[in-house]
């Protein structure tokens, strides 16, 4: 009333509208945070095995009465179980009072006994979603810590050495998720048990039948894959040289595991290669190759096949992507690296592999 020079009724209306605006913004931030987290976990589906996800946040409030945040939380936790993600929550909210508070006076509201419970709730409620996400997915939450390094270090230590236990439900109650499981390791107090609190239906997680694509399309899909394809392992390295006639030349050196190739009756494997180097301005150069690899080359010179491709490019920061496909089996692989080309002396990032052992045709 003093600030706006108005009466009690108008002041009440101003405050009410402001609270509604804050609640609306909070709900949008809450749902946006959870939706992005769910999308991130879904994008890791191509990666096999257990995945560790650090969720760094100062916290947020899930309002079960005014939004569907609780439903979204359950959906996020179920998605984590489906793709094998374990969440470690790291809180960034400081557990100290502001620098402008004079502790010698009692004019700070949270020091009052009448509002002490409010202070506890305001600090605890934003942390509850972080604790829930970590506990329900089998991870841990590190809150009110003075440094994030300790939490990251402990999480990496725990995730580097562990025993994985699997259990299959027997009865209908167990299959429906109504039963709870408790795991105890007898006689080993040094071991710590962490487990998911959610079940998921394998029938809803069965991989869909692969879509048939043309060979060239499969190569393009592998080239643009968010994560490297490992069906046919490939390594790519990049270096550059300044030449008198062609200027700066990027050299993409590639290596493929010959033991993963199928040679067939003709004792020869055919591998299609597609590559591209693109900079931050959209300038790019691409190449396409066909490798004819006799089986005796692999038997004689070792299991790894090395070859290279030069590309004339101006100076800049480039992302180099390469995809390969075995024509006989249809298996694909991809890899990616970065390199900065400048006009100075010849450089490499990192050193290229050994000299080629087979010549592309």
N, C-alpha and C positions, 0 to 999 in steps of 0.2 A: 504493500500500500504506500509506503514511503517512497519507493523507487519510482513508481508510475503515477504517484499523486492521484490515487483512485480510492474508491470505497471498498468495503469488504466483499461485496458481491462480485464486482469486476475482478478483484484480486483473486478470488476463488476460481473464476472462469479462466483467468490467465494461467494460473498454476495447473489447473486440470488439463487444459489443452497442451501445456508443455509436457506434462507427464505422459499423456497419450502419444505425443510425438516421440518422446524418448522410448517408450515401450515399442512403438512401431519400428523405430530404427534398430532397437535391440533384437526384435524378432527377425528382421531381415538379415542382420549380421550373424545371428545364431544359425539360421537355415543355410545361409551362404557358406559359412565355415564348414558345416557338416556335409553339405552337398559337394564341396570341393574335395574334402577329405575322402568321401566315398568314391568320387571320380578318380582321384589319385590311386586309390587301392585297386580299383577296377582296371586301371591301365597297366598294373603289374601282373596281370593274368598270364601273359606269355612267359614270365620269369618263373622257372621251376624252383621248388624248395621253399624253405622257411625264409620269410622276408622281415627285416627289422625296419620299423618306421619311427623316426623321431618326430613327435608332435610338440613343437615349441610354441607356447602361447602364454599370454597373461591371464587367460581364463575367459569364460563367457557363461551366461546364465541360460539354462534350458527351462523355459516357462511351460510347464505341462498344462496349465489352465488356459493360456492365451494363444498357444501355438501347437503345432504337431511335432515339436522338437523331440519329444520322447519317442515317437514312432520313427523319426529320422535317425535317432541315436541307435535304436535297435537294428535298423536297416544297415547302418554303418558297421555295427559289430558283427552282424551276420555276413556282410561282405568280406570283412577281415578274416572270418573263419573260412569262407569259401576259397579265397585266394591265398591263404596261408600267411597273413600279415600279423605281426605282433607289434603293438604300439607301446612305445616308451614316452610318457608325457613329461615334458620339462617345463616347469612354470617359471615365468620371467617376472611375475609380480613381486616387487620388493616387500620384505616383511619389516619395514621401518616406517616411521612417520616422516612427513615432509620436512624439508630443511627450514621452512618458515615457521615452524611450531616452537613456541617457547614453553619448555616443560616446567618452568618455574611458576607458570600461571595455570589456572584451572578454567581457561576460557575456551578450550578445545572441546567440542561436544562429546567426542568419544571417551573423554576422561570421566564423564558424568556417570554415576551408577545407573541412572535412569536410561541411558542409551548405550551402556556397555555391551548388552546383548546384540544391539544393532551393529556395532563394530565387528563382532565375531561373525555375524551372519554375512556382512558385506565382504569379509575376507574369505569366508569359507564357501559361499555359494558359487562364485566363479571357478573354484577349484574342483567342485564335485564332478563336472563332466570330464575333466582331465583324469581324475581318479577312476571314474567308471570305464572310460575307454581303455585305460591301461589294464585294469583288473579283469575286465570281461574278455580281453584278447590274450591274456597270459603274460602281459608285460608288467612294468612298474611305473610309478609316478614319482618324480622328484620335484617337490614343491617347497617353497620357502627356503630355498638354498641360496647361499651367497655366490655360488659359482656353478655354471652349467657343466664345467669340465668333469667334475666328479661323477655326475649322473651319466654323462656320455661314456666315460671310462668304465664304470661299473656295468653299463648295459652291453658294451662291446665285450667285456670279459665274460659275462654270463652267456652271451650268444655265441661265443667262440668254442665253448666246451659244454656239451649237455647230452643227456640221454633223451631219446624221443620214444614215448610210450603211445601205443595205439590201442583203441578199444572199439569193438563193434557191438551195437545194442542187440539184445536178444528178444525181449518181450515187446509188446505193443506200446506199453507205457514208456519204455526206454526209447523206442523209435520216435514217439511223439514228442520227446523232450521233457516229459513230466518228471523223470527221475533225475536225481543229482548224484554226481560222482565225487567221491573223496579219495584222493591218492595220498598215501603215506609211505615213506621209505623207512623201514625199520632198521635200527642199528646204525644209521648213517646220519647223525645230526649235522654233518658238514654239508649235506646236500639240501638244496632248497627246491621245493616243488612249485611249479607255476603251471596253471592249466586254464584253458578257455572255459568260460561259463556259459557258452552258447553252443547249441547243436545246429546242424544244418542238414537238409535232406539231400542225399546224393543224387536222387532222381532229378532234382532241380539244378544240379551242377554238372550234369553230363555234357560233355563237349558236343556241340552240334556237328552234324556231318560236314566235312570240309567242302567248301565251294570249289568247283572245278574252274580253273583259269587257264588261259592260253599260256604257253611257256614264257613269252615275253612279258605278260602281265604278272606272272609269278616272280620274275626277276625284279620288276618295278616295285611290287609290293614289298619284297625283301629289302630293296634299296631304301625305301622310305619307312621301314619299320622303326618304331620308337625305341625298341631294344634290339641288340644284336641277335641275329638268328644263329643258332648253334647246331642245327641239324647237320650242316657241312661246315666245320670250323674253318675260319679264314682270319688272317692277320693282315693289316694294312699299315704301312709306315710311309711317311712323306719326307722328302728333302727337296731342295731347290738349288739351282745353279744359275749364274749370270753368264750368258754366252754372247759372243760378238755378233752373231748373225740372227739369233732368235730372241735375244733379250733374256728375261727371266723365264726359266723352265722349271716347272714342278715335276718331280719324278715320284710317281706312286709305286712303291714296291710292295708286292703282295706275296703271301705264303698260304698254301693250302695243305691240309693233312691228306697225303695220298692214301693212307690206310683207310680212309672213310669213303673212298671212291669205289664205284662198281665198274669192273673192266669187261665183264661179259665174255662171250665166246671168242671174240676177236682180240681179247687181251689188250683192249684199248678203251680208255675212258675219255668221254667228251664233256667238257665243262664250258658252259656259257658264262661270260663275265660282263657285268655292267657296272660302270663307275662314273662318278661325277665329283667335281670340285667346284664349290660355290662360295662366294665371299659375302660379306655383310651388305654389299650394295646390289646384290643380285647378279653380278657377273659370274659366269660359270663356263666350264668346259667339260665335256663328257666323252666317254669312250665305250666301245663295245668290242669284245674279243671272243674268240673260240679257241679253247685249248684242246689239242689232241695229245693225250698223255699215254704212251705205251706202258704196259705193266713192268717191262724190264727197266725202265727209268727209275721207278720207285724201288725195285729190288736192288738196283745197282747203286744208286746215288743217295739212298735214304728215303724215308717215308714222306718228307716234306718237299713240296714243289714250289719253287720260287720263280717269279717273273716280275716284270715292271712295265710301266707305261708313262712316257713323257707327255706333258701338257704345257703348252706355251700360255702363260698367264701374266697379267700385270701384277705389280706389288699389291698386297692386301692380306687380310686375315681370311683363311679358307678352311672350310669343313670338307674333308675328303671322305666320301662314302663309296663302298664297293660291295656288290652282291654277286654271288656265284650260284650256279645251278648244275647239278649232275643230270645230264639228259636221260640216263638210263633209269635212275630211281626217282627223279623229280625232287630230290632233297635240295634245299636252299640254305645258304649261309650269308651273313653280312657282317660288316665291320665298319668302324668310323674312326677318324682321327682329325686333329687340327694342326694347322701350320700357318705361320706368318711369313709371307714373302716380302722382302725389302730389296732395295737397290744396292745393298752393300755386298760384302763377300759371300761366296757360296756358303749355304747353311743347311742344316739337317735337323729334323724334329720328329722322332729321334733317329739314330743311325739306321740306315736301311739294312735288310737282311743280306745274307750271302749272295754271291752272283747267281744269275738264273741257271736252273738246271733243265728247263724245257723251254722251247720257243713257241709263243702263241702264233696261231695261223689266222 
